[in-house]
Amino acid sequence: MTLALSLSTLLPILIGVFLVLAAATVFLLGGSRRRSDTGRLSRETRQRDASADTGDTVETDAADSEAAGTNVEVAATARARADEARRAASGEIVTKPAGTVATYEPIDEEALGVTRRQFFNRSTLMLVGLATAAFGASLIGFLWPSSAGGFGGKIRVGSLDDILGQIEEKKAPVYNPEARTFLNPYPADALPAAEKVYDPALLPGMEAGLVALWQKCPHLGCRVPWCETSQWFECPCHGSKYNRVGEKKGGPAPRGMDRFPIEVTGSDVTVNTGIVIQGPPIGTDTTEQGQEGPSCV
Ligand code: FES
């Protein structure tokens, strides 16, 4: 009988968490893979070197051979300079033969480390990843059911005596908008019948003399208002009717009104909106309350 509200609420959240974590993992793995490439020759450079090393161009004519040889020499010199610059950058002491004159040699940025393009690409990916993670975190925070208060958690709705007094005075249920709940009295003499029908989680509240009915019609979800004349709940959408304790009396609804467990501590009444118990089956009539006046719909 227990409607898995927590499960149905948590399922899309868990899917969202999974998607955010998957996206974050992809970004992090992509970033770490690219980080491991730092300091290596780019693919284009390696292809040029490989092409020069295998002497593909040597086979053509003498001019090509000379150009290829020059390319190999230039590539080797560039690699040596890059290696030397990398060692110097890492703090390694680079020694040269005595009498060697140091000359300025431009550094091959591709061979040395992160190029400007790589820097911007990684910065962009990192910003996108951070924005996605921040959006995911805020989305989860917004959707996560609260256990401290608000609909989806436990909500204190007042003192038992006050609630029962108001119901008696106005001949109408007490409505709590935060819990989206109608509170109505449950007669003590109907408890033996209730024990055979209702979920045990509902019985403490019924024994204290209260039921907490979810305002949502179990047919198609309209809000079900209270009808003062009939002293029933009557749905304006398709005409389903329920007695004072939410047991179905007519219309297309598939069952009675869904409801929440109630905890009574001292005189404090708390409705646990994190657990929805499905309404009783069609035909349930534990209180035998008939229609007390004209219908509202
Ligand atoms: S939504 Fe209430 S009867 Fe259809």
Residues whose N, C-alpha, C, O or C-beta is under 5 A from the ligand:
A	BS01	FES	C217 H219 L220 G221 C222 C235 C237 H238 G239 S240
